[in-house]
């Protein structure tokens, strides 16, 4: 079966970067993840942070902010009875006025809680979050960058929306006087979805971005 999404190696800024192109109207976020991961693992992309041909054993990106999506949380804590219970095991919730940011927790050394400090490898690699699966320190085209940002941000927004719903259901008001509200995080293509294979890229993209992604 032909790929629904293509991740292409292209020359950018004089080095090997990447582009993304959507082939099928029914392409999903999982199709995007599969295409990009195949290129990251099998291509010869330039790594700006480390002069290596593979990301294996490089943990430089494991110090950075790593936002979570609801699908990520469900995969990392499948037996949890609530979002709050799941997040308590590995996440950090930051509320600043109306803004909520839910990210992977870090150790006292400032690295991801799922990183093995001895091997410098991820201990939940098969279930690592979307932001981790889609990051590589290589240049990307504008449309590829916009698509990644959109999927990550909309995915986190759905997690925040669900977390806020639980908080309100328990009579809690995080954030004080300028507290965030569910109305600040409207439903998106992630609502009701339990896997990235259920999230249609076309439902996430604006019409203009969609046209750019399927443009020859």
C-alpha positions in Angstrom: 0.0 0.0 0.0 1.4 3.4 -0.9 2.5 5.7 1.9 -0.1 8.3 3.0 2.6 10.7 4.1 6.2 11.1 2.7 9.1 12.4 4.7 11.7 13.5 2.2 15.4 14.3 2.6 16.2 17.6 1.0 19.1 20.0 1.0 18.5 23.0 3.3 21.1 25.6 4.3 23.8 23.5 2.6 23.1 20.4 4.6 20.7 17.4 4.6 17.3 18.4 6.1 13.8 17.2 5.5 10.4 18.0 4.1 7.0 16.5 4.6 4.3 15.9 1.9 0.8 14.4 2.3 -0.2 12.0 -0.4 -3.6 10.7 0.8 -6.6 12.8 2.0 -7.1 10.3 4.8 -3.6 10.6 6.2 -3.3 10.4 9.9 -0.9 11.6 12.6 0.4 8.0 12.8 1.1 8.0 9.1 3.1 11.2 9.7 5.0 9.7 12.7 5.8 6.5 10.7 7.2 8.4 7.7 9.3 10.8 9.8 10.7 8.1 12.0 11.7 6.0 9.0 13.6 9.0 7.6 15.2 9.8 11.0 16.3 6.2 11.5 17.2 5.3 7.9 18.2 8.6 6.2 21.4 10.5 6.4 20.1 13.7 8.0 22.4 16.4 9.4 22.5 16.5 13.2 23.2 20.1 14.3 23.9 19.3 17.9 26.2 16.3 17.5 28.3 15.3 14.6 27.0 11.8 14.4 24.9 9.7 11.9 22.5 8.4 14.4 20.6 9.7 17.4 21.3 6.5 19.4 22.9 7.3 22.7 22.7 11.1 22.2 20.6 12.7 25.0 21.1 16.4 24.3 17.4 16.9 23.5 16.4 15.1 26.7 16.9 18.3 28.7 14.3 20.3 26.8 10.7 21.0 27.4 8.6 18.0 26.3 4.9 18.8 26.1 2.6 15.8 26.4 -0.6 14.9 24.5 -3.6 13.0 25.9 -2.7 10.0 23.7 0.9 10.1 25.1 -0.4 10.0 28.7 -2.8 7.1 27.9 0.1 5.1 26.4 2.5 5.8 29.3 -0.1 5.1 32.1 -2.7 2.8 30.6 -4.2 1.7 33.9 -4.8 5.2 35.4 -8.3 6.0 36.4 -7.9 9.7 35.6 -5.7 12.2 33.9 -4.6 13.6 37.2 -3.6 10.1 38.5 -1.6 9.4 35.3 0.2 12.7 35.3 1.3 12.3 38.9 3.7 9.5 37.9 5.9 11.4 35.4 4.6 14.9 34.4 4.9 18.4 35.6 2.0 20.8 35.3 2.7 24.5 35.1 -0.2 27.0 35.4 0.6 30.7 34.5 -2.5 32.8 34.4 -4.8 31.3 31.7 -2.0 29.2 30.3 -1.5 25.5 31.3 1.6 23.6 30.2 1.8 19.8 30.9 5.3 18.4 30.2 7.5 15.5 31.0 9.1 15.7 34.5 12.8 16.1 34.9 15.3 14.7 37.4 17.5 16.8 39.7 20.1 16.8 36.9 17.6 18.4 34.6 17.0 15.5 32.3 13.8 13.6 31.4 12.6 11.2 34.1 12.5 8.4 31.5 16.2 8.7 30.5 18.6 6.0 31.8 21.6 8.1 32.9 24.0 5.2 32.5 23.1 4.1 28.9 21.7 7.6 27.9 18.8 5.8 26.3 15.0 6.2 26.7 13.4 3.6 29.0 10.0 4.0 27.4 11.2 4.2 23.8 8.3 2.3 22.3 5.8 4.7 24.1 7.8 7.9 24.0 5.7 11.0 23.5 4.9 12.5 20.1 7.3 15.5 20.6 10.2 13.0 21.1 9.2 10.9 18.2 9.1 13.9 15.9 12.3 15.8 17.0 15.6 15.8 15.2 18.1 18.6 15.2 18.1 18.9 11.5 16.8 21.8 9.4 13.2 21.4 8.1 11.1 23.2 5.5 8.5 25.7 6.8 5.6 23.4 6.0 7.2 20.5 7.9 7.9 22.7 10.9 4.3 24.1 10.9 2.8 20.6 10.7 4.8 19.3 13.7 4.0 22.4 15.8 0.3 22.0 15.0 0.1 18.3 16.0 2.1 18.8 19.2 0.1 21.9 20.2 -3.3 20.6 19.4 -2.5 17.3 21.1 -1.4 19.1 24.3 -4.4 21.3 24.2 -6.7 18.3 24.4 -4.8 17.0 27.4 -5.1 20.3 29.1 -8.8 20.4 28.3 -9.4 17.0 29.9 -7.3 18.0 32.9 -9.2 21.2 33.4 -12.5 19.3 33.2 -11.4 17.0 35.9 -10.3 19.9 38.1 -13.6 21.6 37.6 -15.4 18.4 38.4 -13.6 18.3 41.7 -14.4 21.9 42.5 -10.8 23.1 42.0 -9.8 26.3 40.3 -6.1 26.2 39.3 -4.3 29.4 38.6 -6.0 31.9 41.0 -7.8 35.0 39.8 -6.6 34.7 36.2 -7.3 31.0 36.1 -7.5 29.1 32.8 -10.9 27.8 31.6 -12.0 25.0 29.4 -13.2 27.6 26.9 -9.6 28.5 26.3 -8.9 25.0 25.0 -11.7 24.2 22.5 -12.1 20.7 21.1 -10.0 19.7 18.1 -9.4 16.7 15.9 -7.9 15.0 19.0 -11.1 14.9 21.0 -12.3 11.3 21.7 -9.2 9.8 20.0 -7.2 7.1 21.7 -4.4 6.7 19.1 -2.6 8.8 16.5 -4.0 6.5 13.8 -7.4 8.0 14.6 -6.3 11.7 14.2 -6.8 12.9 10.6 -4.3 15.5 9.6 -6.8 17.2 7.4 -9.0 17.9 10.4 -6.0 19.5 12.2 -4.7 21.7 9.4 -6.0 25.0 8.3 -7.0 25.1 4.6 -3.9 27.0 3.6 -1.5 24.7 5.4 -3.3 21.7 3.9 -2.8 23.1 0.4 0.9 23.6 1.1 1.4 20.1 2.4 -0.2 18.4 -0.6 1.4 20.8 -3.1 3.8 19.2 -5.6 
